[in-house]
Amino acid sequence: MSISKSGTTAILEKRFMKFFHISVMLLILTMSQGGLANDFKTIQQQLSEAYRFDFLDVREQYQLTRFNLRGIQPRALSDQADFSGVDFLRQFPSLSQETPLFQLSELSTTHHQDRIHQQYATTHLSIPVRGSDIRIHRDSSGRLGSINGQSVAISPRLAGFASQWGSEAELDQSRVSAPQLLSYAAAELDIPSRFMTVTRSQTEWVNEAPNLRQTFDVTVGGNNMRVLLEFDAITGDLLKVDNRIHLHQPVDKMVGYQ
C-alpha cells in the first residue's frame, strides 16, 4: 500500500512534534534540576559567608532538605558566640521551613556527657509534619556546636488542609479517638482488641495526602506479632498495616488467642 506525499509529510510532522514535546520536557526538567542545585549551592555560599564550619553539607534528597553542620563559628567577632540554634536556623528559611501557620517547635531536650541535645520539628497545633526532624547540639554553657537533620517544605495543599483548625480543642473534636481507631483495626484484622497492646503512638501532618496521620506500634498476643497501624485520624480509614515482627505463628494460632 503506497503512502501519498501529503500523508508522508503528515507522518513526519507528527513525529517532529512528538520529538519536540519530549525535548521541551527534558529541557524543563534539566533546567529545574539545575536551578535546584544552584539553590542549594547558594545556601551553602550564604552559610559560608557568615560562619566557619568544620563540616558543612546541605543537599536535597527525597524532597527533604538534609543538612549536617559541625563546628559552627561566626566569622564576625561581634556576633554572639553562643548564638542559639533556632536563631541560627531562622536566618536561612530553606533550613527551617517556617510559614505563618507552621512553626519550628522544640519537641524534646536531653543532656548527655556535658552536651545539650534538642530536637525540633515544623509543627501546627503542637503536631509535627512528617519528615521534619532537626537536632541542635550545644555544650553545657549553651554554645552552639552542630546542627543536623532534615526539613520539609510545606505544600500549599497541606497548609490549606491544616488551616481548618485554629486550636487544639477544635482539632480534637474532629479527630477519631485512639480507642475507636484501634477498635476499627481489631475488626479489620479480625483480632480481639484485648490482645492488642499499644507500645508507641504518634500523630503527624502528612504533605502528600494531605491528612492528619495517626500511627500505632502494636504488639499482639504476648509479643508474638508486632504491627504498625496507620490511620487517617480525621476519617478513621485504616491506611496501612505493616508487619514489623512475625515469629513463625499466624495470628489465629497464638496461644490464648481463642
Salt bridges, closest charged atoms under 4 A:
ASP57 OD1 - ARG59 NH2 2.96
GLU98 OE1 - ARG90 NE 2.94
ASP133 OD1 - ARG135 NE 2.80
ASP139 OD2 - ARG143 NE 3.98
GLU204 OE1 - ARG130 NE 2.88
ASP217 OD2 - ARG200 NE 2.86
ASP217 OD1 - ARG244 NH1 3.92
GLU230 OE2 - ARG130 NH2 3.30
GLU230 OE1 - ARG213 NH1 2.92
ASP242 OD2 - ARG244 NE 3.50
